[in-house]
Each structure stands twice: as structure tokens, then as C-alpha cells.
Amino acid sequence: TSMSYLGQDYPVTVLYRFMTNEILSKEEWFSMNLEEARLAFISMGQSEAKAEKNANKVWGKEGQYEMFVENKKSWDKLIADMFTDIKANVSDTQEDDW
């Protein structure tokens, strides 16, 4: 995945926080997101100090971790449902009608 900012492409690493096998602790989640955001802001040309400030501003908001937990549960359910549907479709013994 990538993103573009002012005509320059940047890698995006935000998806892996939803693609873990377990729900991260609040401390692990916050630390990881803070570092990701800080590096993203630096890669967009911000100074270390400004990047740190903006990272804290973005990820320091109340309720961000709780939103991650709920999104993770939804993500896991969607993935499980997708594999259940695929398995049911593959094991269906009806003949294709096309």
C-alpha cells in the first residue's frame, strides 16, 4: 500500500496494526502508532520536533485505542466470515449452471 503527499509517494504501514493475531495492549498499540506517525511526518519533510508533536496530537486523542479494539474485532469477523463463505461455496456439491 502507498500514499502520495504533494506529488511524492510514501509507503503506508498502517494496515499491520489490524493484521495481528491478537489485540495489542494499549501501551504496545500507542507506542507503535506514535513511532509510525512520527516517521511518516518526518518522511513528509517535518522536523523531528514537529513530527513528534503532530504524532502525539494524532494518536494521543482519547478513544483511539478503543476504536482500534472495535475495528480489530470487526476485521477479524469479516475475515472469518469470508473464509466460511469460501469453504461453503467450494464444498457445495451442486453443478455449475453455466
N, C-alpha and C positions, 0 to 999 in steps of 0.2 A: 504494500500500500504506500502511496506517496501523497504529498500535498504540495501545493505551489503557493508561494507568497512573493508578491512583487516580481513575478516572472522567473523566480528561481525555485527549483524542485527540492524538496526535503523529504527524507524518509519519515514515516509515521510508525511509531511503535506502540500506539495506544491500545491496539487490539489484544496484545498478550495479557493485559491485566484481566480481561474477561475470559481468556482461554487458559486458565489454570485449572487444575483438578480440584482445588479446594478454594474456599473463600479465605482470602488473606486476612490477617489481623489488621486492625485499624492502623497500628504503627507501621507494619510492613507496607500496607497499601499507601499510606500517606508518604512514607519515605520514597517509595518507588515513583509515585506520581510527581512528587516535588522535584526529584532528580530529572525525570523525563521532561517536565515543563521547563526547568532551568536550562537544560541542554538545547531544547527546541528554541527558546528565546535567544540564547547565545548564537545558535546557528542562523538566526534571523538578523544578527548584527547588533544585538543588545549587549551592553557591558555586563560583566559578572554581577555587579551590584544591582543593576536594573533587572536583570534576568531573575535573580534571587527574589527581589521584591515582587515582581509580577507572578512568579511561580507560587509564592506564598499567598498572593492575592487570589489567584485562580483556585488553588487546591485547599486553601485554608477556610473556605466557606463552610458554614455549618450545614450538615446534611449530605455532603458529598459522599462520604463513606457509606452512609445508609442507602444512598441511591445506587452505589456500586453493588452492595449486597443484594438489593432487589433486582437490579439488572442482571446480575450473575445468575440468580435463581431462574429468571425468565429465559435467559440464554440457555442454561442447562436443560430446561424443559423443552424449549424449541428444538434443540439438537436431539434429545431423547425421542421426541415425537417424530422427528424426521426419519430417524433410523427405524422406529416402529413401523411407520408407513411404508418405508422401502422394503422392510422384511415382509410385511403383509402382502405387498404388491408382487414381490418376487415369488413368494410361496403360493400365490393364488393359482389354482390349477385350471382355471377357465382358459379356453383357447382365445387368442387374439382374434378380433373380428375384422382385421384389416389385412 
